[in-house]
Amino acid sequence: RHTDAGIGRPSQKPSVFSKTWRDMPEWKLDSKQRALRDFEVPGATVWPAVEGSALGQRLFTKFTPENGAAHPGGNVQGLYIYRSRKTRVDEIPPPQDPHARRGFDFGCSISLEGVDELARELLRPWTELPFQPVMPNLEVPRPPMFERSLLPDLKSLSTLDAVVSPKPSPTGAEGQEAGSGWRLEDSVFAHRPRQCESKDFYDNQRITEMAMEQDLSRCMGKKRFQKFLDKWAPKEARDELVAELKRRHADLLRIFDWYACLGSGDPFSMQIGAWGQLMTDTNIADDRSKGCKLSDLDRVFLATNLEEGKSEADKINLDNSLMRFEFLEGILRVTVVKAFESKPLKQKGKSASGAKDDSRKQAEQKGDPGAAGESVDPKSLPKPATLAEAVSRVFDYHLLPGVPPESLLDNNAWRKERLYTEDVDLLLKANLPVLQSVFNHYAALLTGHDMKLMDLPEWMEILTEADLFKSCRDFNVRDGKLAFIWSRMRCVDDTKSLKALQRSRALTFEEFLDALCHVADMISPPPVPELLAIGCSEHHPTTNYFMKVCNEGSPLRRRDSVAIRAPKTRPLDEKLEQVLELLLDNLMVRHGARNHAHLMERLKASRGRGYNLGKGS
């Protein structure tokens, strides 16, 4: 019922449920009335009943006309009739049901020529014709015949030659997963792929190439570098240079990380002192050349560090050191100086061969295997034709043979062989609550940053308060920084924003565990049987040993496997267990705790207002 506003009388508009509107013309009906009448008007679908069809006999009701209506394909033994209403289809009940006829007089005698004529006769009172039913196509194509010539000779199957060879057992994470039910995805490092840009447990090739492309793109944003590259690497030779840089970029990043940790400055960028050390170690600096002396290469450092813009990325860029992308530019500029612009100086009283011999002796004293013995002297080679060839020559004859072997540590190989093992995982899980408490406490020391991440000063504070620098004489501050640097997963662009810069310079909890394992491999304490043999207590022998070393100064002989890239003789979990014993024992002394549970309670308390974390640590 519709009522007018303010007056209580019914509206004159007929309701859709009244009996009078069905007799009205089509053009007078509104949309609701038209939709309701269209829904009430039935349609029908009719098809003949086929004898022997088990499906039809079981599911549908068969109608039989009294006079046996004719069908174009023969006599009709029966019919199936469906009433269709828009989106639903209802089966028409048998004619014996008097309440379901709805105007269909099935009892009358009809004579039709076919199924379609029967449908038209049934639906003529409603002025609607049924749709033509679509019969399924049941034709199945025959498969092709096989030729006998395609089959092998069955007699050859009677004798088979088999070669049985022993399969080498895999090592590291693959061996653990293949030989037992342990899976890396169920370990303490399970969340690592979701926290890094590589989406993997390793720094894969894709992330390394993306980092190189991003660094080169940042360099191309400088107009001075664009002019430099257009001069020495035209567009037709640019693809060759990019391919060479992609091939060398992993080693370039390792060298950058190693030399950035030299000195007391920011370990995430390279200072000019570390730059000069790199140029000297790799024999790129040559005092007997014109244009490639160490002072000339220092000017290359200053030219590379010059900032042109005032964007957000330029504000993040440090003024007196090289960022990662600037280091790439510096290496390219040094390559041009070394390969194309430098010239040997003429020395009085010495022949060219004598100068070359002195150069070879100087290289031998510095430990350059590429310039001593029977190796090819890079000075005797002709000038490279392209910048890509010059980059390859600088890497092969200077950078790779000149840097310390420890700087080229492949973290992916170390993680695969040493870190991602079942024994290390079980040991970390056994100490997981106390390690999580240590991480949470020290990650909250610095204010104004994400407390779920640990910065470098907070990491160094753990090592300092655990007395690792004081107790372990072979472990110094630079080793602690390297453990922090090496445990991070690679970031594509660490200067795109302040948040990205902070993330690239901090550790997640999984990376914190990675750093602890690096420390264990660096300290490499003597095995427990050797400690017991020299009189260390059976209760916490590692802590007792390093306490004696601090007080008496008589350590055991330094093991050959202590070096970073030396072959390891013991699994990492043994070393890690001893280092965790030393770390947690010293932290319990520092915080006045009796055991691990008490240490966890003490670590829940925050430091007082008077506490100030030294940012220079």
C-alpha positions as CSV (number, residue, x, y, z in Angstrom):
1,R,0.0,0.0,0.0
2,H,1.2,3.5,-1.0
3,T,0.1,6.5,1.0
4,D,0.5,10.2,0.4
5,A,2.6,12.2,2.9
6,G,0.6,13.8,5.6
7,I,-2.8,12.3,4.4
8,G,-3.7,8.7,5.4
9,R,-5.6,7.7,2.3
10,P,-4.3,5.0,-0.1
11,S,-2.6,6.0,-3.3
12,Q,-4.5,5.6,-6.6
13,K,-1.6,3.8,-8.2
14,P,-2.6,0.1,-8.6
15,S,-0.5,-2.4,-6.7
16,V,1.6,-5.0,-8.5
17,F,-0.4,-7.6,-6.7
18,S,-3.8,-6.4,-7.8
19,K,-5.9,-8.5,-10.3
20,T,-6.6,-5.6,-12.6
21,W,-3.1,-4.8,-13.9
22,R,-2.6,-8.2,-15.7
23,D,-5.4,-7.1,-18.2
24,M,-3.7,-3.8,-18.9
25,P,-1.7,-3.3,-22.2
26,E,2.0,-3.8,-22.3
27,W,2.9,-0.2,-22.6
28,K,1.0,0.8,-19.4
29,L,2.9,-1.6,-17.2
30,D,5.9,-0.4,-15.1
31,S,9.1,-2.4,-14.7
32,K,8.0,-4.4,-11.7
33,Q,4.7,-5.4,-13.2
34,R,6.4,-6.3,-16.5
35,A,9.1,-8.4,-14.8
36,L,6.4,-10.3,-12.7
37,R,4.2,-11.1,-15.7
38,D,7.2,-12.2,-17.7
39,F,8.2,-14.5,-14.9
40,E,4.7,-16.0,-14.6
41,V,4.5,-16.7,-18.4
42,P,5.9,-20.2,-18.8
43,G,8.1,-21.5,-21.6
44,A,8.6,-25.1,-22.5
45,T,11.3,-27.3,-23.9
46,V,10.2,-30.5,-25.6
47,W,12.3,-33.4,-26.9
48,P,11.5,-37.0,-27.8
49,A,12.0,-39.9,-25.4
50,V,14.5,-42.5,-26.8
51,E,14.0,-46.1,-26.0
52,G,16.8,-47.6,-24.0
53,S,18.0,-44.4,-22.5
54,A,18.6,-45.3,-18.9
55,L,19.2,-41.7,-17.9
56,G,15.9,-40.5,-19.3
57,Q,14.0,-43.4,-17.8
58,R,15.3,-42.7,-14.3
59,L,15.3,-38.9,-14.1
60,F,12.4,-37.6,-16.3
61,T,8.7,-38.2,-16.6
62,K,7.6,-39.3,-20.1
63,F,4.4,-38.0,-21.7
64,T,2.6,-40.0,-24.3
65,P,0.1,-38.2,-26.7
66,E,-3.1,-40.1,-27.1
67,N,-2.8,-40.3,-30.9
68,G,1.0,-40.9,-31.0
69,A,2.2,-37.6,-32.5
70,A,4.4,-37.9,-35.5
71,H,8.1,-36.8,-35.5
72,P,10.3,-36.1,-38.5
73,G,12.6,-38.9,-37.5
74,G,9.9,-41.5,-37.0
75,N,7.1,-42.2,-34.6
76,V,7.3,-40.6,-31.2
77,Q,7.2,-43.2,-28.4
78,G,7.0,-40.4,-25.7
79,L,8.0,-36.8,-25.0
80,Y,9.9,-35.0,-22.3
81,I,8.5,-31.5,-21.5
82,Y,10.2,-28.9,-19.3
83,R,8.8,-25.5,-18.3
84,S,11.5,-22.8,-18.2
85,R,11.2,-19.6,-16.3
86,K,14.1,-17.2,-16.8
87,T,16.9,-18.5,-14.7
88,R,15.3,-21.8,-13.5
89,V,13.8,-24.8,-15.1
90,D,11.0,-26.9,-13.6
91,E,9.9,-30.3,-14.8
92,I,6.2,-30.3,-15.8
93,P,4.5,-32.9,-13.6
94,P,2.5,-35.8,-15.1
95,P,-0.9,-35.0,-16.5
96,Q,-2.6,-37.2,-13.9
97,D,-2.0,-34.5,-11.3
98,P,-5.0,-32.2,-11.6
99,H,-3.3,-29.4,-9.5
100,A,-0.3,-29.1,-11.8
101,R,-1.8,-28.8,-15.3
102,R,-1.8,-24.9,-15.3
103,G,-3.8,-24.8,-18.5
104,F,-2.1,-27.7,-20.3
105,D,-4.9,-30.0,-21.4
106,F,-2.9,-33.3,-21.9
107,G,-6.1,-35.3,-21.8
108,C,-7.4,-34.0,-25.2
109,S,-6.8,-35.7,-28.4
110,I,-4.1,-33.8,-30.5
111,S,-2.6,-34.5,-33.9
112,L,0.8,-32.8,-34.6
113,E,3.5,-33.1,-37.2
114,G,6.5,-32.9,-34.9
115,V,7.9,-31.9,-31.5
116,D,8.1,-28.2,-32.4
117,E,4.4,-28.2,-33.4
118,L,3.5,-29.8,-30.1
119,A,5.4,-27.1,-28.2
120,R,3.7,-24.3,-30.3
121,E,0.2,-25.8,-29.6
122,L,0.9,-26.0,-25.8
123,L,2.3,-22.4,-25.6
124,R,-0.1,-20.7,-28.1
125,P,-2.3,-19.3,-25.2
126,W,0.7,-17.6,-23.7
127,T,2.1,-16.2,-27.1
128,E,5.5,-17.6,-26.4
129,L,7.5,-20.1,-28.4
130,P,10.0,-22.6,-26.9
131,F,13.7,-22.5,-27.7
132,Q,15.2,-25.2,-29.9
133,P,17.1,-27.8,-27.7
134,V,20.8,-28.2,-28.5
135,M,21.6,-31.9,-28.7
136,P,25.2,-32.9,-27.6
137,N,27.7,-33.9,-30.1
138,L,28.8,-37.4,-29.2
139,E,31.1,-38.1,-32.1
140,V,34.6,-39.2,-31.0
141,P,37.5,-38.9,-33.4
142,R,39.4,-42.1,-34.1
143,P,43.0,-42.1,-32.8
144,P,45.7,-42.3,-35.4
145,M,47.2,-45.7,-36.2
146,F,50.7,-46.4,-35.1
147,E,53.2,-47.6,-37.6
148,R,55.2,-50.7,-36.8
149,S,58.4,-48.9,-37.9
150,L,58.1,-46.5,-35.0
151,L,58.3,-49.3,-32.4
152,P,61.7,-50.4,-31.1
153,D,63.0,-53.9,-31.6
154,L,61.6,-55.9,-28.8
155,K,64.5,-58.3,-28.9
156,S,66.8,-55.6,-27.7
157,L,64.9,-55.4,-24.4
158,S,66.0,-58.9,-23.4
159,T,69.5,-57.6,-22.6
160,L,70.1,-54.2,-20.8
161,D,73.5,-52.6,-20.1
162,A,73.6,-50.8,-16.7
163,V,76.4,-48.8,-15.2
164,V,76.2,-48.4,-11.4
165,S,78.3,-45.6,-9.9
166,P,78.2,-44.4,-6.2
167,K,76.5,-41.0,-5.8
168,P,78.4,-38.6,-3.7
169,S,76.5,-37.6,-0.6
170,P,75.5,-34.0,-0.5
171,T,76.8,-31.7,2.2
172,G,75.4,-28.7,4.0
173,A,71.7,-27.8,3.8
174,E,71.1,-30.0,0.8
175,G,72.6,-33.0,2.5
176,Q,70.7,-32.5,5.7
177,E,67.4,-32.2,3.7
178,A,68.2,-35.2,1.6
179,G,69.3,-37.5,4.4
180,S,66.8,-36.7,7.1
181,G,63.4,-35.1,7.6
182,W,64.9,-31.7,8.5
183,R,63.9,-28.9,6.3
184,L,65.3,-25.4,6.0
185,E,61.7,-24.0,5.8
186,D,61.1,-25.3,9.3
187,S,64.3,-24.0,10.9
188,V,64.8,-20.8,12.9
189,F,65.6,-19.1,9.6
190,A,62.2,-19.9,8.1
191,H,61.1,-16.2,8.1
192,R,64.2,-15.0,6.3
193,P,62.8,-15.1,2.7
194,R,59.9,-12.8,3.7
195,Q,62.2,-10.3,5.3
196,C,64.6,-9.7,2.4
197,E,64.3,-8.4,-1.2
198,S,65.7,-11.6,-2.8
199,K,62.7,-13.6,-1.3
200,D,65.2,-16.4,-0.8
201,F,67.5,-17.8,1.9
202,Y,70.5,-16.6,-0.2
203,D,71.5,-13.5,-2.1
204,N,70.7,-15.0,-5.5
205,Q,71.9,-13.9,-8.9
206,R,68.8,-11.9,-9.6
207,I,69.2,-9.6,-6.6
208,T,72.9,-9.0,-7.5
209,E,72.1,-8.0,-11.1
210,M,69.3,-5.7,-9.8
211,A,71.7,-4.1,-7.4
212,M,74.2,-3.5,-10.2
213,E,71.5,-2.0,-12.5
214,Q,70.3,0.3,-9.7
215,D,73.9,1.4,-8.9
216,L,74.6,2.2,-12.5
217,S,71.3,4.0,-12.8
218,R,72.2,6.2,-9.8
219,C,75.5,6.9,-11.5
220,M,73.8,7.9,-14.7
221,G,71.8,10.5,-12.8
222,K,75.0,12.5,-12.6
223,K,75.7,14.7,-15.6
224,R,79.5,14.4,-15.2
225,F,79.3,10.6,-15.3
226,Q,77.1,10.7,-18.3
227,K,79.7,12.6,-20.2
228,F,82.4,10.3,-19.0
229,L,80.4,7.2,-20.1
230,D,79.5,8.7,-23.5
231,K,83.2,9.2,-24.1
232,W,84.6,5.9,-23.1
233,A,81.6,3.6,-23.6
234,P,79.4,4.7,-26.5
235,K,75.9,3.3,-26.9
236,E,77.0,0.6,-29.3
237,A,79.5,-0.8,-26.6
238,R,77.2,-0.1,-23.6
239,D,75.6,-3.6,-23.6
240,E,79.0,-5.3,-23.4
241,L,80.0,-3.1,-20.4
242,V,76.8,-3.8,-18.6
243,A,77.2,-7.6,-19.1
244,E,80.8,-7.4,-17.7
245,L,79.7,-5.4,-14.7
246,K,76.9,-7.9,-13.9
247,R,79.5,-10.7,-14.0
248,R,81.8,-8.9,-11.7
249,H,79.4,-7.1,-9.4
250,A,79.3,-9.8,-6.7
251,D,83.0,-9.6,-6.2
252,L,82.9,-5.8,-6.3
253,L,80.4,-5.8,-3.5
254,R,82.5,-8.1,-1.4
255,I,85.6,-5.9,-1.8
256,F,83.5,-2.8,-0.9
257,D,82.2,-4.5,2.3
258,W,85.7,-5.5,3.3
259,Y,87.5,-2.2,2.8
260,A,84.5,-0.1,4.1
261,C,85.2,-1.8,7.6
262,L,88.7,-0.4,7.7
263,G,89.3,2.4,10.1
264,S,86.9,3.9,12.7
265,G,84.5,5.6,10.3
266,D,81.1,4.5,9.0
267,P,81.5,0.8,8.0
268,F,78.7,1.1,5.3
269,S,80.7,3.5,3.1
270,M,84.4,3.7,2.1
271,Q,86.6,6.5,3.4
272,I,89.6,7.9,1.5
273,G,92.1,6.0,3.7
274,A,90.5,2.7,2.8
275,W,90.3,3.7,-0.8
276,G,94.1,4.4,-0.8
277,Q,94.7,1.1,0.9
278,L,92.7,-0.7,-1.9
279,M,94.7,1.1,-4.6
280,T,97.9,0.1,-3.0
281,D,97.0,-3.5,-2.2
282,T,96.0,-4.2,-5.8
283,N,99.0,-2.4,-7.4
284,I,96.7,0.0,-9.3
285,A,98.6,2.9,-7.8
286,D,102.0,3.1,-9.5
287,D,104.5,5.7,-8.4
288,R,106.5,5.2,-11.6
289,S,103.6,6.2,-13.9
290,K,102.3,9.5,-15.0
291,G,98.6,10.0,-14.1
292,C,98.2,6.8,-11.9
293,K,100.0,7.7,-8.7
294,L,98.2,7.4,-5.4
295,S,97.7,11.2,-5.3
296,D,96.0,11.0,-8.8
297,L,93.7,8.2,-7.6
298,D,92.8,10.2,-4.5
299,R,91.6,13.0,-6.9
300,V,89.5,10.3,-8.6
301,F,88.0,9.6,-5.2
302,L,87.2,13.3,-4.6
303,A,85.7,13.7,-8.2
304,T,83.5,10.7,-7.6
305,N,82.3,11.9,-4.3
306,L,81.2,15.2,-5.7
307,E,77.4,15.6,-5.3
308,E,75.5,17.5,-8.0
309,G,71.8,17.5,-6.8
310,K,69.8,18.2,-3.7
311,S,67.4,15.3,-3.8
312,E,66.5,13.1,-0.9
313,A,69.0,10.5,-2.1
314,D,71.7,13.2,-2.2
315,K,70.9,14.3,1.3
316,I,71.4,10.7,2.5
317,N,74.7,10.5,0.7
318,L,77.7,11.0,3.0
319,D,80.0,13.8,2.1
320,N,83.4,12.4,2.8
321,S,83.0,8.8,1.8
322,L,81.9,6.7,-1.1
323,M,78.5,5.0,-1.1
324,R,78.0,1.7,-2.8
325,F,77.0,3.2,-6.2
326,E,79.8,5.7,-6.0
327,F,82.3,2.9,-5.5
328,L,81.2,1.5,-8.9
329,E,81.7,4.9,-10.5
330,G,85.1,5.2,-8.9
331,I,86.3,1.8,-10.2
332,L,85.2,2.7,-13.7
333,R,87.1,6.0,-13.5
334,V,90.2,4.2,-12.1
335,T,89.9,1.7,-14.9
336,V,90.1,4.4,-17.5
337,V,93.0,6.1,-15.8
338,K,94.9,2.8,-15.5
339,A,94.2,1.4,-19.0
340,F,94.0,4.5,-21.2
341,E,95.4,7.6,-19.6
342,S,98.5,6.6,-17.6
343,K,102.0,6.5,-19.1
344,P,105.3,5.2,-17.6
345,L,107.8,7.7,-16.5
346,K,111.2,7.8,-18.2
347,Q,113.9,7.1,-15.5
348,K,117.4,8.4,-15.9
349,G,120.2,5.8,-15.9
350,K,117.8,2.9,-16.3
351,S,116.6,1.0,-19.3
352,A,113.0,0.2,-19.8
353,S,113.7,-3.4,-19.0
354,G,115.3,-2.5,-15.7
355,A,112.3,-0.4,-14.7
356,K,110.1,-3.4,-15.6
357,D,112.2,-5.7,-13.4
358,D,111.9,-3.3,-10.5
359,S,108.2,-3.1,-11.0
360,R,108.0,-6.9,-10.9
361,K,110.1,-7.1,-7.7
362,Q,107.9,-4.5,-6.1
363,A,104.8,-6.5,-7.0
364,E,106.4,-9.7,-5.6
365,Q,107.1,-7.9,-2.3
366,K,103.5,-6.8,-2.1
367,G,102.3,-10.4,-2.8
368,D,100.7,-9.9,-6.2
369,P,100.6,-13.3,-7.9
370,G,99.5,-11.8,-11.1
371,A,102.7,-9.9,-11.7
372,A,105.3,-12.4,-10.4
373,G,106.8,-15.6,-11.7
374,E,105.7,-16.7,-15.1
375,S,102.4,-14.8,-15.0
376,V,101.6,-12.3,-17.7
377,D,102.6,-8.8,-16.8
378,P,99.6,-6.5,-17.4
379,K,102.0,-3.7,-18.6
380,S,103.2,-5.9,-21.5
381,L,99.6,-6.3,-22.8
382,P,98.3,-4.0,-25.5
383,K,95.8,-1.4,-24.7
384,P,92.2,-2.8,-24.4
385,A,89.9,-2.0,-27.2
386,T,86.8,-1.2,-25.1
387,L,86.0,-0.2,-21.5
388,A,84.5,-3.6,-20.9
389,E,87.8,-5.3,-21.8
390,A,89.6,-2.8,-19.5
391,V,87.3,-3.6,-16.6
392,S,87.9,-7.3,-17.1
393,R,91.7,-6.7,-17.1
394,V,91.6,-4.6,-13.9
395,F,89.7,-7.4,-12.1
396,D,91.8,-10.2,-13.3
397,Y,95.3,-8.6,-12.9
398,H,94.7,-6.2,-10.0
399,L,91.6,-6.4,-7.8
400,L,91.1,-10.2,-7.4
401,P,94.7,-11.2,-7.0
402,G,95.6,-8.1,-4.8
403,V,92.8,-8.0,-2.2
404,P,93.1,-10.3,0.9
405,P,91.5,-13.7,0.3
406,E,89.2,-13.1,3.3
407,S,87.5,-10.2,1.5
408,L,86.2,-12.5,-1.2
409,L,84.2,-14.7,1.2
410,D,81.1,-16.1,-0.6
411,N,78.4,-15.8,2.0
412,N,76.0,-17.9,0.0
413,A,78.5,-20.8,0.1
414,W,79.2,-20.3,3.8
415,R,75.5,-20.3,4.6
416,K,74.9,-23.4,2.5
417,E,77.9,-25.4,3.9
418,R,78.1,-24.1,7.5
419,L,75.0,-22.2,8.7
420,Y,72.0,-24.0,7.2
421,T,72.5,-27.4,8.9
422,E,70.3,-29.4,11.3
423,D,72.8,-29.4,14.1
424,V,73.1,-25.6,14.1
425,D,69.3,-25.3,13.9
426,L,68.8,-27.6,16.9
427,L,71.4,-25.7,19.0
428,L,69.8,-22.3,18.2
429,K,66.3,-23.6,19.0
430,A,67.5,-24.9,22.3
431,N,68.8,-21.4,23.2
432,L,66.1,-19.5,21.4
433,P,64.3,-17.9,24.4
434,V,67.4,-16.4,25.9
435,L,68.8,-15.3,22.5
436,Q,65.4,-13.6,21.8
437,S,65.6,-11.8,25.1
438,V,69.1,-10.6,24.4
439,F,68.1,-9.3,21.0
440,N,65.0,-7.5,22.3
441,H,66.9,-5.8,25.1
442,Y,69.8,-4.5,23.1
443,A,67.7,-3.6,20.0
444,A,65.9,-1.1,22.2
445,L,69.0,0.7,23.4
446,L,68.9,3.4,20.7
447,T,65.9,5.6,20.5
448,G,64.2,6.9,17.4
449,H,64.4,3.8,15.3
450,D,62.6,0.5,14.7
451,M,63.0,-1.6,17.9
452,K,62.5,-4.8,15.8
453,L,65.9,-4.2,14.2
454,M,69.4,-4.1,15.7
455,D,71.8,-1.3,14.6
456,L,75.5,-1.6,14.6
457,P,76.2,0.3,17.9
458,E,73.7,-2.0,19.6
459,W,75.5,-5.1,18.2
460,M,78.9,-3.8,19.2
461,E,77.5,-3.2,22.7
462,I,76.6,-6.9,23.0
463,L,80.1,-7.9,22.1
464,T,81.7,-5.3,24.4
465,E,79.5,-6.2,27.5
466,A,80.1,-9.9,26.8
467,D,83.9,-9.2,26.9
468,L,84.5,-11.0,23.6
469,F,87.0,-8.3,22.5
470,K,88.9,-8.6,25.8
471,S,88.7,-12.4,26.1
472,C,89.4,-13.5,22.6
473,R,92.7,-12.0,21.3
474,D,92.2,-13.1,17.7
475,F,88.8,-11.4,17.6
476,N,88.9,-7.6,17.3
477,V,86.5,-4.7,16.6
478,R,86.9,-5.0,12.9
479,D,85.9,-8.7,13.0
480,G,82.8,-7.7,14.9
481,K,81.9,-5.2,12.2
482,L,82.5,-7.7,9.5
483,A,80.2,-10.3,11.2
484,F,77.5,-7.6,11.2
485,I,78.1,-6.6,7.6
486,W,78.2,-10.2,6.3
487,S,75.1,-11.4,8.1
488,R,72.8,-8.8,6.2
489,M,70.9,-9.8,3.2
490,R,71.6,-7.8,0.1
491,C,69.5,-4.7,-0.5
492,V,68.9,-3.4,-4.1
493,D,68.8,0.3,-3.4
494,D,69.9,1.5,0.1
495,T,69.7,5.2,-0.7
496,K,66.2,5.6,-2.2
497,S,64.8,6.7,1.2
498,L,65.7,7.2,4.8
499,K,63.7,4.1,5.8
500,A,65.5,1.9,3.2
501,L,68.9,3.2,4.4
502,Q,68.0,2.3,8.0
503,R,66.8,-1.2,7.0
504,S,70.0,-1.9,5.0
505,R,72.1,-0.9,8.1
506,A,70.3,-3.0,10.7
507,L,69.7,-6.7,11.5
508,T,66.6,-8.7,11.9
509,F,66.5,-11.5,14.5
510,E,67.4,-14.1,11.9
511,E,70.3,-12.0,10.7
512,F,71.4,-11.5,14.4
513,L,71.7,-15.3,14.7
514,D,73.6,-15.4,11.4
515,A,76.1,-12.8,12.9
516,L,76.5,-14.9,16.0
517,C,77.5,-17.9,13.9
518,H,80.0,-15.7,12.0
519,V,81.5,-14.7,15.4
520,A,81.8,-18.4,16.4
521,D,83.7,-19.2,13.2
522,M,86.0,-16.3,13.7
523,I,86.8,-17.0,17.3
524,S,87.1,-20.8,16.7
525,P,87.7,-21.8,20.4
526,P,89.8,-24.9,21.0
527,P,87.9,-28.1,21.3
528,V,86.6,-29.1,24.8
529,P,88.8,-32.2,25.1
530,E,91.9,-29.9,24.7
531,L,90.5,-27.5,27.3
532,L,89.9,-30.3,29.8
533,A,93.5,-31.6,29.2
534,I,95.0,-28.3,30.3
535,G,93.0,-28.2,33.5
536,C,89.9,-26.2,32.6
537,S,86.8,-27.0,34.7
538,E,84.3,-29.4,33.4
539,H,81.6,-26.9,34.2
540,H,81.7,-24.3,31.5
541,P,85.3,-25.1,30.3
542,T,85.3,-22.5,27.5
543,T,84.5,-19.6,29.8
544,N,87.1,-20.9,32.2
545,Y,89.7,-21.1,29.4
546,F,89.3,-17.5,28.2
547,M,89.3,-16.3,31.8
548,K,92.7,-17.9,32.2
549,V,93.9,-16.3,29.0
550,C,92.9,-12.9,30.2
551,N,94.5,-13.3,33.6
552,E,97.6,-15.4,32.7
553,G,98.1,-14.7,29.0
554,S,99.0,-18.2,28.0
555,P,96.6,-19.3,25.2
556,L,96.9,-22.5,23.3
557,R,98.4,-22.6,19.8
558,R,96.3,-20.8,17.3
559,R,94.5,-23.3,15.1
560,D,95.1,-23.2,11.3
561,S,91.3,-23.3,10.7
562,V,90.8,-20.0,12.5
563,A,91.4,-18.0,9.2
564,I,88.1,-17.0,7.5
565,R,88.7,-18.9,4.3
566,A,90.7,-21.7,5.7
567,P,89.4,-25.3,5.5
568,K,87.3,-26.0,8.5
569,T,88.0,-29.1,10.6
570,R,85.1,-28.9,12.9
571,P,81.3,-28.4,12.4
572,L,80.0,-24.9,13.2
573,D,77.6,-26.1,15.9
574,E,80.5,-27.2,18.1
575,K,82.1,-23.8,17.9
576,L,78.8,-22.0,18.3
577,E,77.9,-24.0,21.5
578,Q,81.2,-22.9,23.1
579,V,80.9,-19.2,22.0
580,L,77.3,-19.1,23.3
581,E,78.5,-20.4,26.6
582,L,81.1,-17.7,26.8
583,L,78.7,-15.0,25.6
584,L,75.8,-15.8,28.0
585,D,78.1,-16.5,31.0
586,N,79.7,-13.0,30.6
587,L,76.3,-11.4,30.1
588,M,75.0,-13.0,33.3
589,V,77.9,-11.6,35.2
590,R,77.3,-8.2,33.6
591,H,73.6,-8.1,34.5
592,G,73.9,-9.9,37.8
593,A,71.9,-13.0,36.8
594,R,72.2,-16.5,38.3
595,N,71.1,-18.5,35.3
596,H,69.5,-18.1,31.9
597,A,66.0,-17.7,33.3
598,H,67.1,-15.0,35.7
599,L,69.0,-13.3,32.8
600,M,65.8,-13.2,30.8
601,E,64.1,-11.5,33.7
602,R,66.8,-8.9,34.1
603,L,66.9,-8.1,30.4
604,K,63.2,-7.1,30.5
605,A,64.2,-4.0,32.5
606,S,65.2,-1.0,30.5
607,R,68.4,1.0,31.0
608,G,68.2,4.0,33.2
609,R,68.2,7.6,32.0
610,G,71.9,8.0,32.7
611,Y,72.8,5.2,30.3
612,N,74.2,6.5,27.0
613,L,75.1,4.2,24.2
614,G,78.2,5.4,22.4
615,K,77.4,5.8,18.8
616,G,81.0,5.6,17.8
617,S,81.4,2.0,19.0
